[in-house]
Amino acid sequence: MLIRHTPGTIRAPFARYSHGVEVPAGSRLLFCSGQLGIAPDDEVPAGTEPQARLCFFNIEAVLRAAGMGLEDIVRINAFVTGREHLAPYMKVRDELFADPAPASTLMIVSGFARPEFTVEIEAIAAAPAGDAR
């Protein structure tokens, strides 16, 4: 279904991600809003790794509601509040996504709505039309 594009004429990805992911015509697309590491009871775990796990857990819940899963993600946009949060975020991302991985962007930002948040993740997923797993 998905076609990954990592041309040999440009530098290979810095980490585990694809430079491009092509979604075939007729696919359903789901755009997930940015998710923060916050539980339904408003608990925010300390540390980027547990927050990233919770972000992806929340994204997975949105995907499941649409009959999709993490394997349907074609693009991830992630935001962290400092360089020290890059490695913990990437550890979680790399555990959850097999090769070839989705297209991905990771940016350092000055902060989020509450100071305890260190990571926010948004995603785009695609699945064949009419595919309700």
SVG drawing of the C-alpha trace seen along z (x, -y; Angstrom):
<svg xmlns="http://www.w3.org/2000/svg" viewBox="-16 -30 40 36">
<polyline fill="none" stroke="black" stroke-width="0.4" points="0.0,0.0 2.5,-2.7 5.6,-3.5 8.6,-4.9 10.9,-7.2 14.5,-7.7 16.4,-8.6 20.1,-7.8 20.8,-11.2 20.3,-13.0 21.8,-12.4 20.3,-9.3 18.0,-10.1 19.7,-11.1 17.6,-8.6 15.0,-6.0 12.5,-7.7 11.7,-7.9 12.3,-11.0 8.9,-10.5 5.9,-8.3 3.5,-8.0 -0.2,-7.3 -2.1,-5.7 -5.2,-7.2 -8.4,-6.1 -6.9,-5.9 -8.6,-7.2 -6.5,-9.9 -6.6,-10.7 -5.0,-13.8 -4.3,-13.5 -4.0,-16.7 -0.9,-17.1 -1.1,-14.9 0.6,-15.7 1.7,-13.3 -1.3,-13.7 -3.6,-10.9 -7.4,-11.0 -7.0,-11.9 -4.8,-14.9 -1.7,-13.2 1.5,-14.2 4.4,-11.8 7.8,-13.3 10.3,-12.8 10.2,-12.9 10.2,-9.1 7.0,-8.4 5.4,-11.5 6.3,-10.3 4.8,-6.9 1.6,-8.5 1.5,-10.8 1.7,-7.7 -0.8,-5.8 -3.2,-8.8 -2.5,-8.8 -3.1,-5.1 -6.5,-5.6 -7.5,-8.1 -6.3,-5.7 -8.2,-2.8 -11.4,-4.9 -11.0,-5.2 -10.2,-1.5 -6.5,-2.1 -3.3,-1.5 0.2,-2.8 1.3,-0.8 -0.9,-3.2 1.0,-6.3 2.7,-7.9 4.0,-11.1 5.0,-12.2 5.6,-15.7 7.2,-15.9 8.1,-18.8 10.4,-18.8 11.4,-21.7 15.2,-21.0 18.0,-19.0 18.1,-16.8 14.6,-15.5 15.6,-14.3 17.0,-11.0 14.2,-9.9 11.6,-10.8 13.5,-9.0 13.9,-5.9 10.1,-5.6 9.5,-6.3 12.1,-3.8 10.6,-1.1 7.1,-1.6 7.9,-1.9 9.5,0.8 11.6,0.2 10.7,-1.4 9.5,-4.1 7.1,-6.9 8.2,-10.3 9.1,-12.4 10.1,-15.8 11.4,-16.7 11.7,-20.3 12.8,-22.0 10.3,-24.6 10.3,-27.1 7.5,-25.4 3.9,-24.2 0.7,-25.4 1.9,-24.0 5.6,-23.9 5.6,-20.2 5.1,-19.1 8.4,-18.3 7.0,-16.6 4.0,-16.9 3.4,-14.6 1.0,-14.8 0.5,-12.2 -1.1,-11.6 -2.3,-8.1 -3.5,-6.4 -5.4,-3.2 -7.2,-1.7 -10.7,-3.0 -13.3,-0.9 -10.6,0.8 -12.0,1.0 -9.8,3.3"/>
</svg>
